[in-house]
């Protein structure tokens, strides 16, 4: 997989993150809240790792 394709996928993941945040705000989520929170943490870790690994790629679109 080339860097351009990886950057496109990371951008897509970043755009979907807000859906998880909105889901986490639902009051009737129950035990699923733990899983949604974990998914958010893992997404954030993935995005941060990409930015640390390819710092030049986060500035250019």
C-alpha positions as CSV (number, residue, x, y, z in Angstrom):
1,X,0.0,0.0,0.0
2,X,1.4,3.4,-0.9
3,X,1.5,6.4,1.3
4,X,-1.2,8.3,-0.7
5,X,-3.6,5.5,-0.1
6,X,-2.8,5.3,3.6
7,X,-3.3,9.1,3.9
8,X,-6.7,8.8,2.2
9,X,-7.8,6.1,4.6
10,X,-6.6,8.0,7.7
11,X,-8.5,11.0,6.4
12,X,-11.6,8.8,6.0
13,X,-11.2,7.5,9.6
14,X,-10.8,11.0,10.9
15,X,-14.1,12.0,9.2
16,X,-16.0,9.1,10.8
17,X,-14.7,9.9,14.3
18,X,-17.5,12.4,15.0
19,X,-20.1,9.6,14.6
20,X,-18.6,7.8,17.5
21,X,-18.5,11.0,19.6
22,X,-22.2,11.6,18.9
23,X,-23.0,8.0,19.8
24,X,-21.1,8.3,23.1
25,X,-23.3,11.3,24.0
26,X,-26.4,9.1,23.9
27,X,-27.8,8.7,27.4
28,X,-29.3,5.2,26.8
29,X,-26.1,3.6,25.6
30,X,-25.6,1.4,28.6
31,X,-22.7,-1.1,28.6
32,X,-22.0,-0.3,24.9
33,X,-20.5,3.0,26.1
34,X,-17.4,1.1,27.2
35,X,-16.9,-0.3,23.6
36,X,-17.6,3.1,21.9
37,X,-15.1,4.8,24.3
38,X,-12.5,2.1,23.5
39,X,-13.1,2.5,19.8
40,X,-12.5,6.3,20.1
41,X,-9.3,5.8,22.1
42,X,-8.0,3.4,19.5
43,X,-8.9,5.7,16.6
44,X,-7.1,8.6,18.3
45,X,-4.1,6.4,18.9
46,X,-4.1,5.4,15.2
47,X,-4.3,9.0,14.0
48,X,-1.6,10.1,16.4
49,X,0.7,7.3,15.4
50,X,0.2,8.2,11.7
51,X,1.0,11.9,12.4
52,X,4.1,10.9,14.3
53,X,5.3,8.5,11.6
54,X,4.6,10.8,8.7
55,X,4.7,14.4,10.1
56,X,5.1,16.0,6.7
57,X,1.9,14.3,5.4
58,X,-0.4,15.9,8.0
59,X,0.4,19.4,6.7
60,X,-0.3,18.8,3.0
61,X,-3.7,17.8,1.7
